[in-house]
Amino acid sequence: MEGMEKQTSVEWLVSELMSKGIINLDGWIWDDEVSIVEIVNQAKQMEENMVCESWDDGYEKGLRTREEKIIDPVFNSKHYYDTKFKSE
């Protein structure tokens, strides 16, 4: 991936949808007057919040003492994702 510009998953999705002609960010409005640009920006903000909250949580857990970690272990990343971001 050398030389490739870093993208968030939201940016990648929008880029893929645009390249396939599925969406066009120029003036696309839905019934309730909300533009696709507003929705994309909201999704980007949500993604940023998730990353920041995950980092803060990991940092906080990293500061715990060894004894605290043994009593209440930090689960693996899959468990963390499932408990924080997956909805049934």
Backbone as JSON Lines, residues from 0, in Angstrom:
{"i":0,"aa":"M","n":[0.82,-1.19,0.0],"ca":[0.0,0.0,0.0],"c":[0.86,1.26,0.0]}
{"i":1,"aa":"E","n":[2.11,1.09,-0.33],"ca":[3.0,2.23,-0.37],"c":[2.56,3.21,-1.44]}
{"i":2,"aa":"G","n":[2.6,4.49,-1.1],"ca":[2.24,5.52,-2.05],"c":[0.75,5.81,-2.11]}
{"i":3,"aa":"M","n":[-0.05,4.97,-1.46],"ca":[-1.49,5.19,-1.45],"c":[-1.85,6.16,-0.33]}
{"i":4,"aa":"E","n":[-2.78,7.03,-0.63],"ca":[-3.26,7.97,0.37],"c":[-4.09,7.22,1.39]}
{"i":5,"aa":"K","n":[-3.88,7.52,2.67],"ca":[-4.67,6.87,3.71],"c":[-6.09,7.39,3.67]}
{"i":6,"aa":"Q","n":[-7.03,6.47,3.82],"ca":[-8.44,6.82,3.84],"c":[-9.11,6.14,5.02]}
{"i":7,"aa":"T","n":[-10.13,6.77,5.52],"ca":[-10.96,6.1,6.5],"c":[-11.87,5.14,5.73]}
{"i":8,"aa":"S","n":[-12.53,4.24,6.44],"ca":[-13.42,3.31,5.75],"c":[-14.59,4.04,5.11]}
{"i":9,"aa":"V","n":[-15.06,5.13,5.73],"ca":[-16.15,5.92,5.15],"c":[-15.68,6.57,3.85]}
{"i":10,"aa":"E","n":[-14.49,7.14,3.85],"ca":[-13.97,7.77,2.64],"c":[-13.78,6.74,1.52]}
{"i":11,"aa":"W","n":[-13.29,5.55,1.89],"ca":[-13.13,4.49,0.9],"c":[-14.47,4.09,0.3]}
{"i":12,"aa":"L","n":[-15.5,3.92,1.14],"ca":[-16.82,3.53,0.67],"c":[-17.39,4.57,-0.29]}
{"i":13,"aa":"V","n":[-17.3,5.83,0.07],"ca":[-17.8,6.9,-0.79],"c":[-17.05,6.89,-2.13]}
{"i":14,"aa":"S","n":[-15.74,6.73,-2.08],"ca":[-14.93,6.7,-3.29],"c":[-15.34,5.53,-4.2]}
{"i":15,"aa":"E","n":[-15.56,4.37,-3.61],"ca":[-15.98,3.21,-4.38],"c":[-17.36,3.42,-5.0]}
{"i":16,"aa":"L","n":[-18.3,3.95,-4.23],"ca":[-19.65,4.2,-4.74],"c":[-19.63,5.23,-5.86]}
{"i":17,"aa":"M","n":[-18.78,6.26,-5.73],"ca":[-18.67,7.27,-6.78],"c":[-18.04,6.68,-8.04]}
{"i":18,"aa":"S","n":[-16.99,5.87,-7.88],"ca":[-16.31,5.3,-9.05],"c":[-17.2,4.35,-9.83]}
{"i":19,"aa":"K","n":[-18.18,3.78,-9.16],"ca":[-19.13,2.87,-9.82],"c":[-20.37,3.6,-10.32]}
{"i":20,"aa":"G","n":[-20.43,4.93,-10.09],"ca":[-21.56,5.71,-10.54],"c":[-22.82,5.53,-9.72]}
{"i":21,"aa":"I","n":[-22.68,4.99,-8.53],"ca":[-23.84,4.74,-7.67],"c":[-24.29,6.02,-6.97]}
{"i":22,"aa":"I","n":[-23.32,6.84,-6.57],"ca":[-23.66,8.13,-5.96],"c":[-22.87,9.23,-6.64]}
{"i":23,"aa":"N","n":[-23.39,10.43,-6.51],"ca":[-22.76,11.63,-7.03],"c":[-22.92,12.68,-5.93]}
{"i":24,"aa":"L","n":[-21.84,13.2,-5.43],"ca":[-21.92,14.13,-4.31],"c":[-22.37,15.53,-4.72]}
{"i":25,"aa":"D","n":[-22.51,15.78,-6.0],"ca":[-22.91,17.11,-6.46],"c":[-24.43,17.28,-6.41]}
{"i":26,"aa":"G","n":[-24.9,17.86,-5.32],"ca":[-26.29,18.25,-5.23],"c":[-27.3,17.14,-5.09]}
{"i":27,"aa":"W","n":[-26.86,15.97,-4.68],"ca":[-27.79,14.86,-4.51],"c":[-28.59,15.07,-3.24]}
{"i":28,"aa":"I","n":[-29.91,15.2,-3.35],"ca":[-30.78,15.49,-2.2],"c":[-31.8,14.37,-2.07]}
{"i":29,"aa":"W","n":[-32.05,13.97,-0.84],"ca":[-33.1,12.99,-0.59],"c":[-34.39,13.7,-0.24]}
{"i":30,"aa":"D","n":[-35.47,12.96,-0.1],"ca":[-36.8,13.52,0.13],"c":[-36.86,14.57,1.23]}
{"i":31,"aa":"D","n":[-36.14,14.33,2.31],"ca":[-36.24,15.24,3.45],"c":[-35.22,16.38,3.4]}
{"i":32,"aa":"E","n":[-34.73,16.67,2.21],"ca":[-33.82,17.81,2.01],"c":[-32.43,17.63,2.64]}
{"i":33,"aa":"V","n":[-32.07,16.4,2.96],"ca":[-30.74,16.13,3.5],"c":[-29.85,15.68,2.34]}
{"i":34,"aa":"S","n":[-28.74,16.34,2.17],"ca":[-27.85,15.99,1.06],"c":[-26.96,14.82,1.44]}
{"i":35,"aa":"I","n":[-26.5,14.11,0.43],"ca":[-25.59,12.98,0.65],"c":[-24.29,13.47,1.31]}
{"i":36,"aa":"V","n":[-23.89,14.7,1.03],"ca":[-22.67,15.26,1.64],"c":[-22.84,15.36,3.15]}
{"i":37,"aa":"E","n":[-24.01,15.8,3.6],"ca":[-24.27,15.89,5.04],"c":[-24.21,14.51,5.69]}
{"i":38,"aa":"I","n":[-24.76,13.52,5.02],"ca":[-24.76,12.16,5.56],"c":[-23.34,11.61,5.61]}
{"i":39,"aa":"V","n":[-22.56,11.83,4.56],"ca":[-21.17,11.38,4.55],"c":[-20.39,12.07,5.66]}
{"i":40,"aa":"N","n":[-20.57,13.37,5.83],"ca":[-19.87,14.08,6.9],"c":[-20.25,13.56,8.27]}
{"i":41,"aa":"Q","n":[-21.52,13.25,8.46],"ca":[-21.97,12.69,9.74],"c":[-21.32,11.31,9.97]}
{"i":42,"aa":"A","n":[-21.25,10.49,8.93],"ca":[-20.62,9.17,9.05],"c":[-19.14,9.3,9.39]}
{"i":43,"aa":"K","n":[-18.45,10.27,8.76],"ca":[-17.04,10.51,9.06],"c":[-16.85,10.93,10.52]}
{"i":44,"aa":"Q","n":[-17.74,11.77,11.03],"ca":[-17.66,12.21,12.41],"c":[-17.89,11.03,13.37]}
{"i":45,"aa":"M","n":[-18.85,10.19,13.03],"ca":[-19.12,9.01,13.85],"c":[-17.89,8.08,13.87]}
{"i":46,"aa":"E","n":[-17.27,7.9,12.71],"ca":[-16.07,7.06,12.63],"c":[-14.93,7.65,13.46]}
{"i":47,"aa":"E","n":[-14.75,8.97,13.37],"ca":[-13.71,9.62,14.16],"c":[-13.96,9.43,15.65]}
{"i":48,"aa":"N","n":[-15.22,9.6,16.06],"ca":[-15.56,9.41,17.48],"c":[-15.27,8.0,17.94]}
{"i":49,"aa":"M","n":[-15.58,7.01,17.09],"ca":[-15.31,5.61,17.45],"c":[-13.82,5.38,17.65]}
{"i":50,"aa":"V","n":[-13.0,5.89,16.74],"ca":[-11.55,5.7,16.83],"c":[-11.02,6.38,18.09]}
{"i":51,"aa":"C","n":[-11.45,7.6,18.36],"ca":[-10.97,8.34,19.54],"c":[-11.39,7.65,20.83]}
{"i":52,"aa":"E","n":[-12.64,7.2,20.89],"ca":[-13.12,6.51,22.09],"c":[-12.36,5.2,22.3]}
{"i":53,"aa":"S","n":[-12.07,4.49,21.22],"ca":[-11.32,3.24,21.32],"c":[-9.91,3.51,21.84]}
{"i":54,"aa":"W","n":[-9.27,4.54,21.31],"ca":[-7.92,4.88,21.76],"c":[-7.93,5.25,23.24]}
{"i":55,"aa":"D","n":[-8.89,6.11,23.63],"ca":[-8.99,6.52,25.03],"c":[-9.2,5.32,25.95]}
{"i":56,"aa":"D","n":[-10.07,4.4,25.53],"ca":[-10.35,3.22,26.33],"c":[-9.1,2.36,26.46]}
{"i":57,"aa":"G","n":[-8.38,2.16,25.36],"ca":[-7.15,1.37,25.4],"c":[-6.08,2.02,26.26]}
{"i":58,"aa":"Y","n":[-5.95,3.33,26.16],"ca":[-4.97,4.05,26.97],"c":[-5.29,3.91,28.44]}
{"i":59,"aa":"E","n":[-6.58,4.06,28.76],"ca":[-7.02,3.95,30.15],"c":[-6.73,2.55,30.7]}
{"i":60,"aa":"K","n":[-7.02,1.53,29.91],"ca":[-6.76,0.15,30.35],"c":[-5.27,-0.11,30.46]}
{"i":61,"aa":"G","n":[-4.47,0.54,29.63],"ca":[-3.02,0.36,29.69],"c":[-2.42,0.93,30.97]}
{"i":62,"aa":"L","n":[-3.1,1.86,31.59],"ca":[-2.59,2.48,32.81],"c":[-2.91,1.66,34.06]}
{"i":63,"aa":"R","n":[-3.76,0.66,33.92],"ca":[-4.13,-0.14,35.09],"c":[-2.94,-0.94,35.61]}
{"i":64,"aa":"T","n":[-2.95,-1.26,36.88],"ca":[-1.87,-2.05,37.47],"c":[-1.96,-3.5,37.01]}
{"i":65,"aa":"R","n":[-0.9,-4.23,37.18],"ca":[-0.88,-5.65,36.8],"c":[-1.97,-6.41,37.54]}
{"i":66,"aa":"E","n":[-2.14,-6.11,38.82],"ca":[-3.15,-6.79,39.63],"c":[-4.56,-6.5,39.1]}
{"i":67,"aa":"E","n":[-4.81,-5.26,38.74],"ca":[-6.13,-4.9,38.19],"c":[-6.39,-5.65,36.88]}
{"i":68,"aa":"K","n":[-5.33,-5.81,36.07],"ca":[-5.49,-6.49,34.79],"c":[-5.78,-7.98,35.0]}
{"i":69,"aa":"I","n":[-5.23,-8.56,36.04],"ca":[-5.48,-9.98,36.33],"c":[-6.91,-10.17,36.83]}
{"i":70,"aa":"I","n":[-7.35,-9.27,37.71],"ca":[-8.71,-9.36,38.26],"c":[-9.76,-9.1,37.2]}
{"i":71,"aa":"D","n":[-9.53,-8.1,36.35],"ca":[-10.49,-7.73,35.31],"c":[-9.73,-7.62,33.99]}
{"i":72,"aa":"P","n":[-9.5,-8.76,33.3],"ca":[-8.65,-8.73,32.1],"c":[-9.27,-7.94,30.96]}
{"i":73,"aa":"V","n":[-8.38,-7.36,30.16],"ca":[-8.81,-6.66,28.95],"c":[-9.05,-7.74,27.91]}
{"i":74,"aa":"F","n":[-10.2,-7.7,27.26],"ca":[-10.53,-8.71,26.27],"c":[-9.84,-8.4,24.95]}
{"i":75,"aa":"N","n":[-9.89,-9.32,24.02],"ca":[-9.25,-9.1,22.73],"c":[-10.03,-8.09,21.89]}
{"i":76,"aa":"S","n":[-9.45,-7.69,20.79],"ca":[-10.05,-6.63,19.97],"c":[-11.4,-7.03,19.4]}
{"i":77,"aa":"K","n":[-11.58,-8.29,19.05],"ca":[-12.87,-8.75,18.51],"c":[-13.96,-8.62,19.57]}
{"i":78,"aa":"H","n":[-13.65,-9.01,20.78],"ca":[-14.62,-8.88,21.87],"c":[-14.93,-7.4,22.12]}
{"i":79,"aa":"Y","n":[-13.9,-6.56,22.1],"ca":[-14.08,-5.13,22.3],"c":[-15.02,-4.57,21.22]}
{"i":80,"aa":"Y","n":[-14.75,-4.91,19.95],"ca":[-15.58,-4.41,18.85],"c":[-17.02,-4.88,19.01]}
{"i":81,"aa":"D","n":[-17.18,-6.17,19.3],"ca":[-18.54,-6.71,19.44],"c":[-19.32,-6.03,20.56]}
{"i":82,"aa":"T","n":[-18.67,-5.75,21.68],"ca":[-19.39,-5.14,22.8],"c":[-19.62,-3.64,22.6]}
{"i":83,"aa":"K","n":[-18.72,-2.96,21.89],"ca":[-18.85,-1.51,21.72],"c":[-19.66,-1.1,20.5]}
{"i":84,"aa":"F","n":[-19.55,-1.86,19.4],"ca":[-20.06,-1.36,18.13],"c":[-21.08,-2.25,17.43]}
{"i":85,"aa":"K","n":[-21.2,-3.49,17.81],"ca":[-22.17,-4.36,17.15],"c":[-23.51,-4.3,17.86]}
{"i":86,"aa":"S","n":[-24.56,-4.2,17.08],"ca":[-25.87,-4.26,17.69],"c":[-26.58,-5.5,17.17]}
{"i":87,"aa":"E","n":[-27.27,-6.14,18.04],"ca":[-27.96,-7.39,17.68],"c":[-29.21,-7.08,16.9]}
